[in-house]
């Protein structure tokens, strides 16, 4: 959450973010814990028409500076290329690394699984490594009913249950298992561990769901020795079989991916149900022993993994290299990082200079071409169908330097900016590195226009950023060049035929002198080679118009034709949602440059005419004093926990017209559930004395929800409160809801609570 102030208390964040020992996990589990209500549930992506399930997948393992580095009062590393990614591992070197709630939400909104890490490394972890298998020891004297001469090490499901329950309680989807210590129990301990892995997978499916995953990292082998194999083979196969997938070490040679594929296909299918895409071949972005050298040369390793054609998957380890390796260099800035990050993942676009890639000794074994970004090896995957979870983006990379609410700046971060991974949303997955712009219905318009996207943190509709899309139209002497239409794709979507959707864009335009134009919303097939689709696109005039602070809103209804009734339920269709810009110019022979600022984009199912949609409403708010331990000073008198209740209300009811008790028409139509909340903004203002009215518009923004994974709750940290409240005896807090569709609740549907300073 963006929070006013600096040096905030840990009470504002996640509770028990990680565990350093299994005993610490036992202590945590000794008292019941309620499931976090502020975490977005995992929603899978659609099974799309025309796609194959045989291509390899992408797993990202972030391994950034030991984890848990994000702070609400500084810019930090975030990940923003979710549409190429299938699963994300939050990695750190604690025994049990739990993904922060903000990272879980960012991944789940894009249909990406989020996994935690269970790691054993160095000699000090050996006792816990054995304890994991045998379980928690009893406090009483105990033993077998009869001696057993054929002893083998038993496996207990105790910690499998606890880890599965932890994943359920925190809202994530599984675990990476990383055993980087030798087993003193040798084969017996290794075999017992495979039984325990089976426990874990079953317990995860019980507690989390069938989508849960267990990923085994290539480390120990069947005799208990720590021997990285850099591939799947007979020495580590027993660990893979009870797991969901396999993550190889990264010091492999160029021949090993194809050799590994041959090995998997040689296995008896009666004894396994694994596919090539279940093997994630590791790539270390830092380049430690990596073929090709890692860094911007990761494409050399990806070429051998060949996810599109060979079908193996890839695991990108340590992509935070783009930040961590550069942050101490002179002149470094967030903008410099963003350029390097884009280069690694999507490239810099047509016409941009490709980075120079140095060769490594491993390159002598094979020939590699010029630089390719990671995206070249994977397809864009649209986020989940908006009928299951609405698409809403304010084009936020999870960081910013200010905070905007409906185009008004309500907060400016002092100096270092802010980070809130919970606010990460798609940046428009078809915009980067350059959108594939084309003339629309203007076949003779000549050379295509050029489009350059840029993130701006100086202006926004909601949150901390927007996308400034600069379009350059070449001059033309053609007869029809005075008016031309440009198509610019922005975001991929997966929609169901026969289901009506609403798409909404908030934007601001800047046409130069001598030009004017109109902006529209349009949808086309995501695959340009797929041909035209019969998409019914209807403007929704009631939702369109001018907004505050120079912004405008467009809304359309999208409907793909339903299949004939006798056909089976259709798969979803992948579409590109974008802009069509009609431009009229006085002098068409001159090149023209204009900028559209994209503030928000959303898509959600349309409410049927036979129903009404309930409206979200905050009902009440409460406050409990709870200053941080050791806190003192004036602000501590007003610190504590804000909570509130959410509800919904129906629109005003017109006349009830019933003809009598047998009238089959309901007195009022059924109500569809109101949109849920994405987050809430929190404000504060001091009471001015008797008879002085207070207005929410005059209150000071102090932060948003989203940092602790708990819905309807905000911790008022002393650092959040403005100094003008130091002598206040009573203040009023306002809570303002923002829905999952990106709509800010009007103040009449928001709440306040009065709080007296604690003496």
Secondary structure as UniProt FT lines:
FT   HELIX           10..12
FT   STRAND          18..19
FT   HELIX           22..29
FT   TURN            49..50
FT   TURN            53..54
FT   STRAND          58..61
FT   TURN            65..66
FT   TURN            72..73
FT   HELIX           82..84
FT   STRAND          87..89
FT   STRAND          96..97
FT   HELIX           101..109
FT   TURN            110..111
FT   STRAND          113..121
FT   HELIX           123..125
FT   HELIX           126..134
FT   HELIX           158..170
FT   STRAND          174..180
FT   TURN            184..185
FT   HELIX           186..207
FT   TURN            210..211
FT   STRAND          213..217
FT   TURN            222..223
FT   TURN            234..236
FT   HELIX           237..241
FT   STRAND          245..247
FT   TURN            254..255
FT   HELIX           256..266
FT   HELIX           269..271
FT   HELIX           276..278
FT   STRAND          279..284
FT   TURN            285..286
FT   TURN            288..289
FT   HELIX           291..293
FT   HELIX           295..297
FT   HELIX           298..305
FT   TURN            307..310
FT   STRAND          313..317
FT   TURN            319..320
FT   HELIX           321..324
FT   TURN            325..328
FT   TURN            330..331
FT   HELIX           334..345
FT   TURN            350..351
FT   HELIX           361..365
FT   HELIX           374..377
FT   TURN            386..388
FT   STRAND          391..393
FT   STRAND          399..400
FT   STRAND          402..405
FT   TURN            406..407
FT   STRAND          408..412
FT   STRAND          418..419
FT   HELIX           421..423
FT   TURN            429..431
FT   STRAND          438..439
FT   TURN            443..444
FT   STRAND          450..456
FT   STRAND          462..463
FT   STRAND          466..473
FT   TURN            479..482
FT   STRAND          483..495
FT   TURN            497..498
FT   STRAND          501..510
FT   TURN            513..514
FT   STRAND          515..525
FT   HELIX           528..530
FT   STRAND          535..539
FT   HELIX           541..543
FT   STRAND          545..546
FT   HELIX           548..550
FT   STRAND          552..560
FT   TURN            565..566
FT   STRAND          572..585
FT   TURN            588..589
FT   STRAND          592..605
FT   TURN            609..610
FT   STRAND          612..613
FT   STRAND          615..625
FT   TURN            629..630
FT   HELIX           634..638
FT   STRAND          640..649
FT   TURN            661..662
FT   STRAND          671..672
FT   STRAND          677..686
FT   TURN            690..691
FT   HELIX           696..698
FT   STRAND          700..704
FT   TURN            711..712
FT   STRAND          713..716
FT   HELIX           718..720
FT   HELIX           723..725
FT   TURN            726..727
FT   STRAND          730..739
FT   TURN            740..741
FT   HELIX           747..749
FT   STRAND          751..756
//
